[in-house]
Amino acid sequence: MFAPLWKRSVQQADAALAESVEVVRWDERLLERYDAVVAYGSDETISAIQARLAPSHRFVGYGHKFSAAIVWREAMRGNNRVTLLAQLRRDAEPFNLQGCLSPQVVYLEREDPQAAE
């Protein structure tokens, strides 16, 4: 889901640059076809892909990450709480808390800790 949306945003910003980007489904034979590979997945997946590449290949791997969200008290004023919760869910749920931007922990700035419940 992310890669095609990312390419669309590149296209909107720079159509010529987007022509040099190809988003494909995984096929190990593709590793020989391209000079540069960007991959994301588990640390094991990243290591396995990099091990299959020749030293001349450019490789960028995004492995396991830990993300946290910080919510300042100003963000929770008025009706913002419902929107804020929806935004946190949107970031966390698509990748079952395993995405690089999926917050596994949320810190709330509150004077009254019980109010966070």
C-alpha positions as CSV (number, residue, x, y, z in Angstrom):
1,M,0.0,0.0,0.0
2,F,2.8,2.5,0.9
3,A,5.0,2.1,-2.1
4,P,2.5,3.0,-4.8
5,L,1.3,6.0,-2.8
6,W,4.9,7.1,-2.3
7,K,5.5,6.9,-6.1
8,R,2.4,8.9,-6.8
9,S,3.6,11.6,-4.5
10,V,7.0,11.6,-6.3
11,Q,5.1,11.9,-9.6
12,Q,3.3,15.0,-8.3
13,A,6.5,16.6,-7.1
14,D,8.7,15.6,-10.1
15,A,7.3,13.6,-13.0
16,A,10.8,13.1,-14.5
17,L,12.1,11.6,-11.3
18,A,9.1,9.4,-11.0
19,E,9.9,7.8,-14.4
20,S,13.1,6.4,-12.9
21,V,11.2,4.7,-10.0
22,E,9.5,1.3,-10.4
23,V,7.4,-0.3,-7.7
24,V,7.3,-4.1,-8.3
25,R,6.1,-7.2,-6.5
26,W,8.9,-9.3,-4.9
27,D,10.7,-11.6,-7.3
28,E,14.3,-12.6,-6.5
29,R,15.3,-12.4,-10.1
30,L,14.7,-8.6,-10.0
31,L,17.8,-8.2,-7.7
32,E,20.0,-8.8,-10.8
33,R,18.0,-6.3,-13.0
34,Y,18.4,-3.2,-10.9
35,D,21.5,-1.2,-9.7
36,A,19.8,0.0,-6.5
37,V,17.4,-1.7,-4.1
38,V,15.3,-0.2,-1.4
39,A,13.6,-2.8,0.9
40,Y,11.7,-2.8,4.1
41,G,10.7,-5.7,6.4
42,S,12.0,-7.6,9.4
43,D,15.7,-7.4,10.2
44,E,16.0,-11.0,9.0
45,T,14.4,-10.1,5.6
46,I,16.7,-7.1,5.2
47,S,19.8,-9.2,5.9
48,A,18.7,-11.9,3.5
49,I,18.1,-9.5,0.6
50,Q,21.4,-7.7,1.2
51,A,23.3,-11.0,1.3
52,R,22.0,-11.8,-2.2
53,L,23.2,-8.5,-3.7
54,A,26.6,-8.0,-5.4
55,P,28.8,-5.5,-3.6
56,S,28.4,-3.1,-6.5
57,H,24.6,-2.7,-5.8
58,R,23.4,0.2,-3.9
59,F,21.1,-1.0,-1.0
60,V,19.0,0.8,1.5
61,G,17.2,-1.4,4.0
62,Y,14.6,-0.4,6.5
63,G,14.4,-3.0,9.2
64,H,12.7,-3.2,12.6
65,K,12.0,0.1,14.3
66,F,10.4,1.3,17.5
67,S,8.2,4.4,17.3
68,A,6.5,6.4,19.9
69,A,3.9,9.2,19.8
70,I,4.0,12.2,22.0
71,V,0.7,14.1,22.4
72,W,0.9,17.5,23.9
73,R,-2.0,18.7,26.1
74,E,-2.9,21.4,23.5
75,A,-3.7,18.6,21.0
76,M,-6.4,17.2,23.3
77,R,-8.4,20.3,23.8
78,G,-12.1,20.5,22.8
79,N,-13.2,18.0,20.1
80,N,-9.7,17.2,19.0
81,R,-9.6,14.0,21.1
82,V,-11.8,12.1,18.6
83,T,-9.7,13.2,15.7
84,L,-6.5,12.5,17.6
85,L,-7.5,9.0,18.4
86,A,-8.5,8.3,14.8
87,Q,-5.1,9.6,13.6
88,L,-3.2,7.4,16.1
89,R,-5.3,4.4,15.0
90,R,-4.5,5.2,11.3
91,D,-0.8,5.2,12.1
92,A,-0.9,2.0,14.2
93,E,-3.3,-0.4,12.6
94,P,-2.3,-0.9,8.9
95,F,0.9,-2.7,9.8
96,N,-0.4,-4.2,13.1
97,L,2.0,-2.0,15.1
98,Q,5.0,-3.2,13.0
99,G,5.3,-0.3,10.6
100,C,8.2,2.2,11.1
101,L,5.7,4.9,12.0
102,S,3.3,2.7,14.0
103,P,3.5,4.0,17.6
104,Q,3.9,1.2,20.1
105,V,3.7,3.6,22.9
106,V,1.8,6.9,23.3
107,Y,3.0,9.5,25.8
108,L,0.3,12.0,26.9
109,E,1.2,15.4,28.5
110,R,-1.4,15.7,31.2
111,E,-1.5,17.3,34.6
112,D,-3.9,14.7,35.8
113,P,-2.7,11.2,34.9
114,Q,-6.2,9.7,35.6
115,A,-7.7,11.9,32.9
116,A,-5.7,10.1,30.2
117,E,-7.8,6.9,30.7
